[in-house]
Amino acid sequence: MTDQAANLRERFKHQRIRQQKTIAVVSGKGGVGKSNFSLNFALSLIKKGHSVLLVDMDIGMGNIDILMGTQTNATIVDYFENNTPLSEIINQGKEGVHFIAGGSGLTKFVHMEQKGLEKFFYDFTNVLSMYDYVLFDMGAGISTDSLKFILSADEVMVITTPEPTSITDAYAAMKFIYLNKKDMPFYLIINRTITSTDGIETFEKLKNVLNRFLGKEVLCLGMIPEDHSVVKAVRSQIPLVSFNEKSTAAKALFEIADRYCKQQFSELTTINKPPFVTKLKRFLFER
């Protein structure tokens, strides 16, 4: 714990200025594999040479540490209640994944006084500058509190499955976000597909309804097939892309990471956009 915190503090001293990308990973309902995707997508980016911070925002139901079989040293609650330095609540998991466990502090955080928030904003700005990508693994559905974080992100990744209820809930989540921020970019990931046709039809349904009723475009980053290796990896508490990188689901995850990075390179969407902390300040102080 002490060595890890010391290493992070040393990185703070020698950090370079980065234009990091912040991504909110959401789903309309639980049980669609959102957290598993967040973890394995983060690892896929790391394997491509990027630095990634994964923030578990699934308050009360967070399981990133369990999926990795990693002991959580501290959570965001320790920062707010025990004055634990932010660098010391960044846990290091397997394969070099850096993550912050959310604990149960989101509601407390968004209702803090301005003085406490300003300290967090200062500290978190320093943390963000250490990474290329920061992924917020949001809880299932969208609450008033979690919406502030989602709207502050640069992009939203929506995880769904071909099940009708999952499709309906994914659309409802995107509609809610769209009505609060019309220019938010959406990326869609279809999980647990039985066939490629299964995934394509799911994407077409969501694309058509978004375009028809909201006039909003959505890009499908890829489809992840149903794969028993996923279950085995979860039971072994080893991320899938490390447990069996040759499995069909792991290959799909690597392809999604490749497609995403190529999309970022071609569009450079974060240039001239306000940083995450600046946007979060605005949403929190508007309350």
TORZANU-941863 format. One line per field, with one value per atom (N, C-alpha, C): z negated, y, x. Coordinates in pm, 1 decimal. Each point is the difference from the previous one (the first is absolute). Layout:
c3 <- Z ...
c2 <- Y ...
c1 <- X ...
END
This chain:
c3 <- 0.0 0.0 0.0 -95.5 -12.1 125.4 49.8 120.4 119.5 11.1 112.4 -4.3 -117.8 -13.9 31.0 -43.8 26.7 149.9 67.9 145.0 71.7 -45.7 62.3 -24.3 -121.3 -29.1 88.2 24.1 86.1 143.3 43.5 134.0 8.5 -109.3 -2.2 29.9 -58.2 13.9 144.2 68.4 133.3 110.7 -33.8 99.0 113.3 116.6 114.0 26.5 68.3 30.3 103.5 -30.6 90.9 28.4 117.2 31.9 -15.2 -124.1 -24.3 48.4 26.0 41.0 -116.8 -36.2 -106.8 62.0 -43.5 58.4 -110.5 12.6 -92.4 63.9 -70.6 49.4 -71.8 75.8 -60.4 60.1 -68.4 52.8 -50.4 72.6 -42.5 -113.1 -9.2 -103.7 -47.1 -114.2 -51.6 70.8 -21.5 53.1 146.2 60.7 143.1 22.1 -109.0 13.4 8.3 -54.7 9.9 -70.8 -125.3 -75.7 59.2 45.0 64.4 126.8 75.8 119.2 -39.0 -99.3 -40.9 -34.7 -79.5 -41.7 119.1 84.0 112.0 110.0 17.0 94.8 -49.8 -131.4 -59.1 22.8 -23.2 20.3 146.7 89.4 143.4 39.9 -57.3 27.0 -57.9 -119.8 -63.5 84.7 53.0 84.1 129.3 36.6 117.6 -36.2 -127.1 -41.9 -63.1 -27.1 -60.2 -152.1 -69.2 -145.3 -28.6 -90.2 -24.1 -149.3 -39.6 -135.8 9.4 -77.3 -2.6 -132.8 6.3 -121.4 -14.6 -106.7 -23.7 -63.9 79.1 -48.1 -26.4 3.7 -26.8 -151.1 -56.3 -143.8 -70.0 -99.6 -77.3 68.7 132.3 75.8 78.6 -29.9 74.5 -11.4 111.6 -3.6 84.6 35.7 80.4 -71.6 -130.4 -75.8 -5.1 -9.8 -4.4 133.6 109.2 133.1 22.2 -69.7 13.7 -109.1 -104.0 -112.7 -75.4 -9.3 -60.8 -129.2 -99.5 -126.8 15.9 -38.8 6.0 -125.9 17.4 -114.8 -57.6 86.1 -45.4 108.2 -38.4 95.0 -2.4 85.6 4.5 -132.6 -76.5 -131.3 -93.1 8.3 -85.2 30.1 124.2 37.1 -66.1 5.1 -53.0 -152.0 -58.7 -143.4 -85.1 55.8 -78.8 48.9 97.1 55.7 57.9 49.6 66.3 132.4 26.4 126.7 119.4 102.7 116.6 64.2 -3.6 59.0 -71.2 -127.6 -77.5 14.6 64.3 22.3 142.1 75.6 131.8 -20.0 20.8 -17.1 130.7 -12.3 119.5 7.1 106.2 18.1 92.5 43.7 88.4 135.4 61.9 133.7 2.9 -116.9 -2.7 3.9 -27.0 -2.5 -125.9 16.0 -113.2 -14.0 -122.3 -17.7 -134.9 -2.7 -123.4 -31.5 -120.0 -43.2 -53.4 40.5 -35.3 -139.8 -57.7 -132.4 3.1 -89.6 -4.2 -8.9 68.0 -22.7 103.8 103.8 107.2 -47.2 -69.0 -46.5 -94.7 -91.3 -93.7 75.9 104.7 76.2 69.8 72.4 80.6 -85.2 -129.2 -87.2 -98.6 27.3 -85.8 15.1 -100.1 7.3 101.0 48.8 107.1 -39.6 -126.3 -43.3 17.1 -42.4 13.7 144.9 81.2 141.8 70.6 -35.9 64.3 -23.5 -120.7 -29.4 87.6 12.5 85.1 144.9 49.2 138.6 25.3 -94.1 13.3 4.0 -95.9 -8.1 120.7 41.7 109.3 133.1 15.5 120.8 13.7 -111.7 2.2 35.8 -54.8 29.0 147.9 53.7 140.4 94.3 -34.4 89.8 13.6 -84.0 5.9 102.8 52.1 81.6 138.8 93.4 134.6 3.5 -73.0 -3.1 -143.8 -31.9 -130.0 26.6 -48.0 20.8 -129.4 8.2 -114.4 21.0 -79.7 7.9 -84.8 65.3 -70.3 -42.7 -97.9 -42.1 107.6 -10.9 96.9 -11.2 114.1 -1.6 -24.4 -9.4 -20.3 -108.1 -102.2 -106.6 20.5 -76.2 8.6 -33.8 -99.7 -41.4 105.4 51.0 97.6 132.3 30.2 125.0 8.8 -112.1 -0.1 49.3 -42.1 46.1 147.3 38.8 139.2 95.2 -33.1 86.6 5.5 -101.5 -3.9 83.7 32.9 79.5 144.9 69.9 141.7 86.7 -40.1 80.0 -90.3 56.2 -73.4 80.2 -66.4 58.6 -62.8 83.6 -47.3 26.5 -106.9 11.7 -1.8 98.7 5.4 48.7 -5.1 54.9 97.6 75.1 94.6 -65.2 -131.2 -65.8 15.3 28.1 19.9 -116.4 -124.4 -115.2 -7.9 35.8 -1.5 106.5 117.9 108.9 -39.6 -57.6 -42.7 -105.4 -97.4 -107.6 49.9 96.7 57.8 71.5 73.6 68.4 -101.4 -107.7 -103.0 -62.9 -23.8 -59.1 94.7 127.3 97.7 19.6 -2.1 14.2 -116.8 -121.7 -119.4 7.8 41.4 13.2 110.8 112.5 114.9 -36.4 -74.3 -36.2 -90.4 -66.9 -85.4 68.6 103.8 73.1 141.1 91.4 134.3 82.7 -32.3 80.9 -59.6 -98.1 -59.7 100.4 29.7 91.8 -67.2 71.8 -50.1 79.0 -73.4 61.2 -54.7 87.4 -40.0 7.4 -104.1 -1.3 -25.1 92.1 -14.1 -62.6 -120.6 -73.2 9.1 -13.5 -7.9 122.6 116.2 122.9 30.9 52.4 38.0 140.8 88.9 137.4 37.4 108.4 45.3 42.8 57.1 39.2 -121.6 -109.3 -127.8 -40.0 8.4 -38.5 96.2 129.2 101.5 -13.6 -21.7 -14.7 -123.1 -108.4 -122.2 25.4 66.7 31.5 90.2 101.8 93.6 -71.1 -93.1 -74.6 -77.6 -71.8 -80.4 88.0 106.8 90.6 60.4 43.2 65.2 -95.7 -122.4 -94.1 -48.6 -16.3 -39.7 109.2 122.8 112.1 23.1 -14.2 27.3 -103.9 -127.4 -105.6 -56.7 12.7 -57.3 104.7 119.0 100.8 -40.8 -74.6 -56.8 64.4 31.5 56.9 -111.6 22.2 -94.4 79.7 -49.6 67.8 -75.0 70.8 -62.0 2.5 -118.5 -7.0 24.7 -26.2 24.2 -77.1 25.8 -64.1 -70.0 -120.2 -76.9 -8.2 58.4 3.3 -136.0 -18.4 -118.4 0.0 -112.9 -5.1 -141.0 -11.7 -132.7 -69.2 75.9 -60.3 -93.6 28.1 -86.1 -139.2 -6.1 -128.4 -73.8 72.1 -61.7 -55.7 74.8 -44.2 -126.2 -4.1 -117.7 -121.4 16.9 -111.7 -47.4 92.7 -34.1 -51.3 9.0 -38.8 76.1 129.0 90.6 119.1 36.4 116.0 124.8 78.5 115.5 96.0 30.9 100.2 -48.2 -130.0 -54.1 -19.5 -37.5 -25.8 127.3 107.4 128.7 112.7 38.1 100.6 139.7 18.3 130.5 8.6 -107.9 2.1 93.0 48.7 95.0 -63.7 -127.4 -67.7 -19.8 -36.7 -18.9 132.2 107.4 131.5 37.5 -33.4 28.7 -80.2 -124.6 -84.5 55.2 45.4 60.3 126.1 79.1 121.4 -33.9 -106.7 -43.7 -42.0 -74.3 -42.5 121.0 97.3 122.4 75.0 15.2 73.1 -71.0 -131.6 -76.9 15.9 -12.8 9.7 139.6 102.4 136.0 18.2 -61.3 6.2 -67.6 -114.5 -72.0 81.7 62.4 79.1 119.1 59.7 119.8 -32.4 -119.9 -32.3 -96.2 -90.7 -101.3 -66.1 -55.8 -45.0 -124.2 -78.2 -124.4 16.7 116.7 18.5 -19.1 -77.1 -27.0 -83.7 -59.7 -89.3 -143.6 -85.6 -139.1 -70.8 -93.1 -72.4 -84.8 -36.7 -79.5 -128.0 -74.0 -129.1 17.9 104.7 26.6 20.7 77.4 25.2 -126.1 -77.6 -122.7 -99.8 -8.0 -86.9 35.8 129.0 44.5 -38.0 23.9 -29.8 -150.1 -80.7 -144.6 -62.3 47.2 -60.2 51.5 98.5 48.3 -88.4 -88.0 -79.2 -83.7
c2 <- -120.7 120.7 125.6 1.5 116.6 17.5 -113.3 6.0 47.7 -49.7 39.5 148.9 52.4 142.4 83.8 -48.7 72.6 5.4 -110.8 -3.5 97.2 7.6 91.4 145.2 29.4 137.4 37.3 -96.1 25.3 27.8 -70.7 25.0 139.9 46.1 135.8 101.7 -21.3 96.1 8.1 -113.5 -5.2 -13.3 26.5 -15.5 101.4 -39.6 90.4 44.3 110.2 48.8 -91.2 -48.4 -89.1 53.7 -31.3 26.8 -133.5 -29.5 -130.2 -2.4 -119.8 -20.3 -63.1 59.5 -56.3 -66.1 -121.9 -80.9 -52.4 23.2 -57.5 -126.4 -112.0 -127.2 -25.6 -7.1 -9.3 -117.0 -33.3 -97.7 39.8 -40.1 33.9 -87.0 -121.0 -94.0 -78.1 -68.0 -80.7 -134.4 -68.4 -134.4 -11.2 108.7 -6.0 -12.7 -6.8 -15.3 129.8 106.8 133.2 7.5 -44.6 8.8 -90.1 -117.7 -91.0 63.0 67.6 70.2 110.5 81.2 112.8 -47.0 -107.2 -52.7 -51.3 -80.1 -59.7 101.4 99.7 107.3 80.8 28.2 71.5 -78.3 -130.4 -83.9 -4.9 -1.5 -0.7 127.4 113.5 126.6 -1.7 -57.4 -9.0 -85.3 -110.7 -87.9 70.2 106.3 78.6 112.9 5.5 98.2 126.1 4.4 117.8 -14.2 112.5 -0.7 25.7 -80.4 3.4 0.0 84.2 -2.3 -40.6 -101.5 -48.2 40.8 76.7 48.0 -73.8 -78.5 -79.6 88.5 40.0 87.7 -75.9 -134.0 -81.8 -6.6 107.4 18.8 -108.7 -63.0 -104.3 -135.4 -1.6 -125.3 -15.6 81.7 -3.7 -135.5 -49.2 -132.8 -10.5 112.8 -2.7 -77.9 23.4 -70.2 -150.0 -38.8 -142.1 -66.6 68.2 -55.9 -24.0 77.7 -15.4 -86.6 -32.0 -73.6 82.2 130.3 94.1 58.0 11.6 59.9 151.7 60.3 145.4 62.3 86.8 63.1 114.3 75.0 116.0 37.1 75.6 45.3 152.0 54.6 144.8 53.0 -85.7 40.3 36.4 -73.4 29.1 137.9 41.5 133.1 108.0 -15.0 103.1 -3.1 -119.2 -10.5 -11.0 -55.6 -22.5 81.3 89.1 84.0 -81.3 -118.4 -81.0 66.7 20.3 63.0 -75.4 73.0 -62.1 -103.7 26.3 -95.0 -134.7 0.2 -124.0 -79.7 56.7 -78.6 -56.5 25.8 -62.1 -137.6 -102.0 -137.3 -51.3 -86.8 -59.0 -147.0 -36.4 -137.9 -75.0 -115.7 -84.3 67.2 -32.8 50.7 151.7 62.1 143.6 88.2 -56.8 81.2 86.1 129.5 90.4 26.6 -13.3 22.1 63.9 73.9 59.3 -66.5 -56.0 -62.1 107.9 -6.6 106.4 -6.7 -121.0 -11.9 43.2 89.1 47.7 152.0 64.4 142.8 95.5 -49.2 90.2 105.0 -42.8 95.0 102.2 -47.7 90.1 100.9 -48.3 86.2 112.5 -33.4 101.7 103.3 -27.5 95.7 66.0 -10.1 62.5 151.4 66.5 144.6 34.1 123.5 40.0 -13.9 27.4 -6.3 -140.8 -100.0 -138.2 -42.5 47.1 -33.4 61.0 122.7 66.6 -78.3 -54.3 -81.3 -124.8 -63.3 -118.9 34.5 111.2 39.5 20.8 63.4 24.6 -132.2 -88.0 -128.1 -88.2 -1.9 -88.5 48.6 130.7 53.8 -54.1 -5.6 -55.5 -148.0 -72.6 -143.0 -22.8 74.8 -16.8 19.3 91.6 32.5 -114.3 -102.8 -114.3 -104.4 13.1 -108.4 47.5 -94.7 27.6 -13.2 -100.1 -24.9 -20.3 59.1 -21.6 -53.4 -121.8 -64.8 3.3 49.6 -1.3 -112.7 -104.7 -111.1 36.7 52.8 50.5 -114.7 27.8 -99.6 -21.1 -111.1 -27.6 107.2 42.7 107.9 132.7 106.0 133.6 72.6 46.6 78.5 147.1 85.8 143.6 27.8 -73.5 20.8 -50.3 -121.0 -55.6 76.2 62.8 75.4 110.9 61.8 109.3 -49.0 -120.7 -56.5 -37.5 -59.9 -43.0 118.6 108.2 118.1 69.2 -23.2 62.6 -75.9 -124.9 -81.6 48.3 -37.7 36.3 -83.8 -125.9 -93.2 -99.4 -63.9 -103.0 -129.3 -108.2 -133.2 -68.8 -50.4 -64.2 -149.8 -79.0 -145.1 -55.3 -82.2 -61.7 -143.2 -75.0 -135.3 -5.8 -108.7 -9.7 -19.4 -16.3 -18.1 125.5 -15.4 115.8 99.0 -49.9 91.2 78.7 -64.2 67.2 108.6 -29.1 98.1 120.7 -26.9 108.1 87.6 -63.9 75.7 77.5 -55.9 70.9 125.9 -11.2 117.4 105.4 -44.0 94.1 73.5 -71.5 62.6 103.9 -35.6 94.0 121.0 -23.3 111.1 97.6 -54.3 83.7 85.5 -62.4 73.7 104.5 -39.3 90.2 123.3 -17.6 113.0 99.9 -46.0 88.4 51.6 -69.7 43.8 -58.0 78.5 -50.1 -35.8 58.6 -28.7 -109.8 -74.2 -107.3 -114.2 -38.1 -112.6 -133.0 -86.3 -132.4 -108.2 -97.4 -120.2 -119.0 -89.7 -114.4 -128.8 -82.6 -132.5 -101.8 -94.5 -104.3 -121.8 -35.1 -110.4 -126.7 -113.6 -131.1 -31.8 26.3 -33.1 -148.8 -60.1 -141.2 -14.4 89.3 2.5 144.6 18.9 136.4 70.1 -76.2 56.5 53.1 -74.3 38.9 140.0 21.7 128.3 111.7 -30.5 101.0 48.1 -93.8 36.5 87.6 -31.3 80.9 142.3 11.7 132.7 77.4 -65.8 66.9 51.2 -79.0 42.9 128.0 1.8 117.5 118.9 -25.1 108.8 65.4 -81.9 52.9 78.9 -50.3 69.1 129.9 0.5 122.5 105.6 -43.7 93.4 51.6 -88.2 37.2 96.0 -29.9 78.2 111.9 -14.3 101.0 67.9 -56.8 55.2 -14.3 -105.7 -21.3 -120.3 16.4 -109.9 -76.0 -127.9 -81.8 -90.3 -18.2 -84.6 -131.8 -110.8 -131.3 -35.1 -14.4 -34.7 -148.2 -81.9 -142.3 -85.8 -129.3 -99.2 -103.2 -38.6 -100.5 -125.6 -110.3 -120.8 -69.0 -73.1 -85.2 -99.1 -9.9 -80.9 -55.5 -131.1 -61.7 39.5 45.7 44.5 118.3 79.2 114.7 -48.7 -101.4 -56.7 -58.9 -71.6 -60.0 107.3 108.7 108.6 66.2 23.7 61.9 -89.5 -130.0 -93.6 -7.3 17.5 -4.0 134.2 103.1 137.2 50.0 -30.8 47.0 66.4 122.4 65.5 -87.5 -2.5 -89.2 15.7 124.6 21.0 -50.5 -29.6 -62.9 -150.1 -37.1 -140.1 -83.1 51.4 -71.3 101.5 53.9 107.3 -49.6 -131.4 -55.6 -38.1 20.2 -30.3 97.6 -39.8 85.8 133.2 -2.5 124.0 92.1 -56.7 81.5 62.8 -77.3 54.5 115.8 -15.0 107.6 125.0 -18.0 113.8 72.0 -76.3 60.9 78.2 -55.7 68.7 129.4 -3.0 120.3 107.9 -39.8 96.1 57.9 -85.5 47.3 99.0 -36.9 85.1 134.1 -4.6 123.6 91.1 -55.7 81.1 60.9 -76.0 53.4 113.5 -14.5 104.1 127.2 -15.5 115.5 70.4 -79.0 58.3 78.2 -49.8 65.0 124.7 0.9 112.1 101.2 -46.9 88.2 84.1 -68.0 67.4 86.5 -18.3 76.6 135.3 27.4 127.2 116.3 98.9 121.2 -24.1 -118.3 -25.5 24.7 51.0 23.6 -130.5 0.6 -121.2 -54.2 -127.1 -68.0 76.1 40.0 66.4 132.0 73.8 126.9 -23.5 -103.2 -30.7 -49.7 -84.0 -52.2 112.3 95.0 116.8 70.6 21.6 73.0 -74.4 -130.0 -77.2 -7.5 -9.6 -11.2 132.5 108.4 129.9 59.9 -66.3 44.6 -50.2 -95.3 -65.6 97.6
c1 <- 83.5 -83.5 86.9 100.7 86.6 84.7 56.5 82.6 -80.7 -123.0 -85.8 -28.3 -34.2 -29.4 123.6 117.1 124.4 27.9 -24.7 20.5 -91.7 -125.1 -95.6 38.9 46.6 43.8 119.0 88.6 114.8 -45.7 -103.9 -54.9 -59.1 -61.9 -54.8 110.3 118.7 109.2 49.9 -3.9 59.6 -103.6 -123.9 -107.2 15.5 -47.4 -0.5 -143.5 -15.0 -134.0 -65.2 -117.7 -70.8 -138.4 -49.0 -139.7 -71.6 -40.2 -60.5 -145.0 -46.5 -138.5 -75.1 -113.3 -82.4 -122.7 -27.6 -107.0 -90.5 -129.5 -97.7 -56.2 11.3 -53.5 -132.2 -108.9 -133.3 -78.1 -108.9 -96.0 -137.3 -101.6 -135.0 -48.3 54.9 -40.1 121.3 -14.7 109.3 9.0 112.0 13.7 35.5 48.0 35.2 151.1 77.9 144.3 76.8 -57.0 61.4 135.4 5.8 125.2 106.9 -40.6 94.2 55.9 -86.5 47.5 97.3 -35.9 85.0 140.2 7.5 129.6 80.1 -62.2 72.8 31.7 -85.6 30.0 119.6 2.6 113.7 128.8 -5.4 118.3 41.9 -97.1 30.2 73.7 -40.6 69.1 141.3 13.9 131.7 93.9 -51.3 81.1 42.8 -71.1 36.5 96.9 40.4 99.2 -55.1 -130.6 -60.9 -7.7 3.4 -19.4 -147.5 -56.4 -144.0 -30.0 -96.0 -54.0 -146.2 -37.5 -137.9 -62.7 -107.9 -67.1 -132.3 -12.3 -120.4 -105.9 -98.5 -106.9 -129.9 8.1 -118.7 -17.4 -53.8 -2.6 -80.4 65.0 -64.9 1.6 26.0 -0.1 130.2 99.4 124.9 68.4 54.0 61.4 126.5 58.5 122.0 109.9 15.7 103.6 -26.5 -127.0 -35.4 30.5 -31.1 26.6 148.7 85.1 144.8 60.4 -80.0 54.8 102.5 -26.8 94.6 -55.8 85.4 -39.5 -6.0 -112.8 -13.6 58.5 98.6 64.9 -82.1 -65.1 -77.6 -100.1 -102.4 -101.4 -7.3 -83.7 -18.1 -52.8 -68.3 -51.5 114.4 111.7 115.6 57.6 -9.4 48.7 -84.0 -131.7 -89.1 -12.5 -0.6 -27.3 125.6 107.8 121.3 119.2 -24.2 106.5 115.7 -29.3 102.1 37.2 129.9 39.5 -57.7 -37.2 -62.7 92.2 130.1 95.3 -2.6 -42.4 -0.7 -128.7 -101.3 -122.0 -3.4 106.9 12.3 62.1 -79.5 45.2 60.2 98.7 59.3 -37.4 -70.8 -42.6 92.8 -48.2 79.2 20.5 111.6 32.3 17.1 24.4 24.9 -122.3 -117.7 -122.0 -2.2 -12.0 -18.6 -149.2 -52.3 -143.2 -29.8 -110.7 -50.7 -132.9 -10.1 -124.9 -93.5 -125.6 -93.9 -55.9 -5.9 -60.3 -144.8 -36.7 -139.4 -3.7 96.5 15.8 -54.8 -69.9 -41.4 -99.2 -105.9 -101.5 60.6 85.8 67.0 85.5 67.0 89.2 -74.7 -107.1 -67.1 -72.1 -15.5 -67.1 97.1 129.4 100.1 -1.4 55.3 15.9 109.7 -2.4 91.0 146.8 33.6 139.3 56.2 -77.6 44.4 10.4 -93.2 1.7 120.6 34.7 113.3 128.9 16.2 119.1 0.7 -116.0 -8.9 33.0 -54.9 24.5 148.9 67.7 143.7 76.7 -31.1 70.3 -30.4 -126.0 -39.1 56.5 16.5 62.6 141.9 73.3 135.1 -0.9 -97.2 -10.2 -30.4 -95.3 -39.2 117.9 88.1 110.7 100.2 -13.2 90.7 -42.8 -122.1 -55.5 -43.2 0.9 -51.0 -151.8 -50.8 -144.1 -46.2 -114.8 -63.4 -140.0 -26.4 -129.2 -80.5 -122.4 -91.1 -101.1 12.7 -95.0 -121.3 -102.6 -117.1 -91.9 -86.3 -97.5 -105.0 -73.0 -106.8 -107.7 -53.6 -97.4 69.8 -76.9 56.9 -78.2 71.5 -61.7 33.4 -64.6 28.7 145.1 53.1 138.5 98.6 -22.5 94.2 -3.1 -112.9 -12.4 103.8 34.5 97.5 136.1 38.9 126.6 -7.5 -111.9 -16.1 7.5 -69.6 -1.2 135.4 84.0 132.2 102.5 -30.8 92.4 3.1 106.7 11.5 -92.9 -17.2 -79.1 -71.7 -100.5 -74.4 1.5 38.7 -10.5 -120.4 -88.0 -122.8 9.1 -14.3 6.1 -141.8 -31.1 -132.2 14.6 -108.6 -5.3 -117.3 -13.7 -111.8 -137.3 -5.8 -129.5 -85.8 -129.2 -88.7 0.9 0.8 -0.1 129.9 110.3 129.7 6.1 -54.9 -3.2 -84.4 -117.3 -89.7 65.7 65.5 64.3 121.7 71.5 114.8 -47.1 -108.4 -55.5 -43.8 -66.4 -45.9 118.0 110.1 118.7 59.2 12.2 56.1 -90.9 -129.7 -94.5 13.7 12.1 13.1 126.4 109.9 125.7 -11.5 -56.9 -15.7 -81.6 -107.3 -85.7 72.0 106.4 78.5 126.5 44.0 119.5 -5.9 -51.4 -30.2 123.3 115.7 118.5 88.2 -51.2 79.7 18.1 124.8 23.1 -35.2 -70.6 -36.9 73.3 53.6 55.4 -77.6 -39.1 -81.2 81.7 -11.3 61.8 -110.6 -15.2 -101.1 67.1 -38.8 62.7 -85.5 66.9 -66.2 -85.6 53.8 -72.8 16.3 -106.0 5.1 56.8 -41.4 51.8 29.5 74.0 28.5 -128.5 -93.1 -129.7 -73.8 10.8 -58.9 46.8 131.0 57.2 -35.2 5.6 -31.8 -143.9 -91.9 -141.2 -22.1 70.9 -10.7 47.4 115.0 52.3 -95.1 -52.6 -90.4 -125.0 -52.4 -118.7 28.5 113.3 34.1 36.0 73.7 38.0 -123.6 -93.8 -120.0 -88.4 -17.6 -87.8 64.4 132.6 69.8 -10.1 17.8 -5.8 -141.3 -97.4 -139.2 -56.2 21.9 -64.0 87.5 132.9 89.0 88.3 5.3 89.5 144.8 30.2 132.8 67.8 129.2 77.1 71.8 22.9 75.3 92.9 121.3 97.7 13.0 -9.9 18.0 148.7 60.0 141.8 23.6 -102.1 18.3 -97.8 10.5 -85.8 87.4 -40.0 74.0 -85.6 45.6 -82.6 -10.4 -107.2 -14.9 115.4 69.5 121.5 15.6 10.1 11.5 130.1 98.2 126.0 -22.4 -103.2 -31.4 -37.9 -84.8 -42.3 119.7 85.0 118.1 93.5 16.4 87.9 -53.8 -131.3 -62.0 18.0 -22.4 15.6 144.2 93.2 142.7 50.3 -84.9 35.5 123.0 -0.2 104.7 -68.4 37.8 -62.5 9.5 -105.8 -8.2 116.8 39.2 105.0 135.8 11.3 120.7 -21.8 -121.8 -34.2 7.6 -57.5 1.8 -10.9 114.6 -0.2 -36.5 -1.9 -36.6 -147.7 -74.3 -143.1 -71.4 -115.9 -72.2 -39.6 -38.1 -39.4 119.7 115.7 120.5 43.5 -5.1 35.0 -92.1 -128.2 -96.0 33.8 42.5 36.8 123.0 99.0 118.5 -37.4 -90.6 -44.8 -73.9 -79.2 -71.9 99.2 104.1 102.4 72.9 32.8 66.2 -88.5 -125.9 -94.5 -16.4 -7.7 -17.4 121.7 118.9 121.7 15.6 -34.9 6.1 -100.6 -115.8 -102.5 49.1 67.1 53.0 107.3 85.5 108.9 -54.1 -106.6 -53.4 -81.1 -63.0 -88.6 60.7 88.6 58.3 -109.4 -100.2 -121.6 16.4 108.3 9.2 67.9 55.5 69.3 -97.3 44.4 -77.5 -126.3 -12.0 -112.6 44.3 -88.8 38.1 33.2 95.9 38.1 -115.0 12.5 -102.2 -31.5 103.7 -21.6 -73.5 31.3 -69.2 -148.6 -33.7 -141.6 -69.1 68.8 -60.5 -26.7 92.8 -21.2 -129.7 -18.5 -118.1 -127.9 -2.5 -121.1 -27.3 105.2 -19.6 -40.7 58.6 -29.7 -130.5 -60.8 -131.4 -113.5 31.6 -105.1 -79.2
END
